């Protein structure tokens, strides 16, 4: 499970960094949000308040996970 999550997160980071439609500030916002999400998930998981299986879809392969996240949208202003 840990390896699958790590690979998924690495893929998301790479897709964010390589996305030419985002300016630098929005890339930083997405990456910071991802880091905050992971920190909160890890903290809650270590407290045994949730199961690692609750990581929604992170362990299932997706060819373009970044596209589904982008639909939730940050405008590129």
N, C-alpha and C positions, 0 to 999 in steps of 0.2 A: 504494500500500500504506500509506504513512504517513498519508494523509488518512483512509482507511478505519479504521485503528487509532485515530486521534485521535477520530473520530466515535463509534466503539464505546466507547472509554473515557469520553468525555463523557456518553454515554447511561447507562453503568453508574454513574458518579458521581451523576448526576441521580436515578436510581432509588434509590440508597442514601439520598441526602439526603431524598427525599420519602417514604420507606417509614415509614408511621406505626406499624408493628408493632415497630420497633426503637427502643430507647432511645438516648439521646445517646452513651453509652459504646460501645455496639455499632456505631453508625454510624461513630464514630471508628476503631474497630478494623478494620472493613471497608475504610474509606478508606485507613487506614495500610497495611493489607495489600496493597491495590491499588497504592499508591505504591511499596511495597517490591518487588512483583512487576515493575512497570515499570522501576524502577531496575536491578534485577538483569538483566532481559531486555536492556535497552539496553546495559549494561556488557558483557555477554557477546557481544551482537551487534557492538558496536564492536571487540571483540577478535577478531572474525571466527571465533569458536568455534562459532557457530550461524548459520543462515540466518534472515532475517526471515520466510520462509515457514513457520517452525516456530511462529509465534504461533498457538496452537490456536484456530481458529474466530473469531479477532478480526476477520478481514477479511470474514467472511460475515455477511450481515444476519440479525438475529433480532429478532422483535417484543418479546420479553421476556427478555433475557439474564440479568437480575437474578434471575428466578425459578429458573433452573437453578442459579445459584450459591447461592441461599438453601437449596436442597435439601441441599447439603453441610452446612449448618447451624451456626449459632451460636445458642445458647439466649438468649432475651431476659430474662435475670435481672438 
